[in-house]
Amino acid sequence: MAMQEVERGLRFTHVMMAVNQDQGNEAVAYVQALADVLVEKGILRQEDLEEPLENARKEVAQVLMPRVRLADMGDKYAEGQAVEIDCFARIPLCHARCCSFKFFLTKQDLDEGVARWDYGNPYWIKQAKDGYCTHCDPQTRGCAIHAKRPHVCRQYDCRYDKRIWVDFEKRIPAPMKPVSGDAPVAMAEVALQNTMHYEQKSAKKEPE
């Protein structure tokens, strides 16, 4: 029960983060509208905004912001939701490299409590140190939760994905690129980078 409460609290926190992001977007829209009105009334010229705006964009671009991702794709068990691929027969060729791709879960996946997600990057699929999904068997590369695999996995079609196949029908795999499980911890690293950014900015403003 305690773990369920912790997860509930985490979900609340992440939802509130998403709300804050939406409010931030609204603030940006408000400022843009205000600038448009000032230009339209002749109080400010458009060219007067160009240099300050470009400088502001560069400064904002240096400040990374975390993003919470959680999809709503309906019922993954509904008819027609699964793409039929002979994965088991092809794993020796493709090495299940699709299981090394990064993707986020759906609300249904999360409520089931089967697919594990990365607490440092909500709600992206959790990956092991080898860069593969934590549910991917390192020996066979089979899926340990295949019956309840995420919605994205069900709908994914590798046949035309050049990261996996040169020619699907002829069973010619593409060259495999190295994979890594070193995903950054969104909250901690972004907070640290933001702190360092503002400290450096403040230091530049201090008189010599």
Secondary structure, DSSP 8 states (H G I E B T S, - for coil): -HHHHHHHHHHHHHHHHHHHHHHHHHHHHHHHHHHHHHHHTTSS-HHHHHHHHHHHHHHHHTS-------B----TTSTT-S----HHHHHHHHTTGGGGS--B-BHHHHHHT-S-B-TTSTTBB-B-TTSSBTTB-TTT--BTTGGG--HHHHH---TT-TTTEEETTTTEE------------HHHHHHHHHHHHHHHHHHHHS--
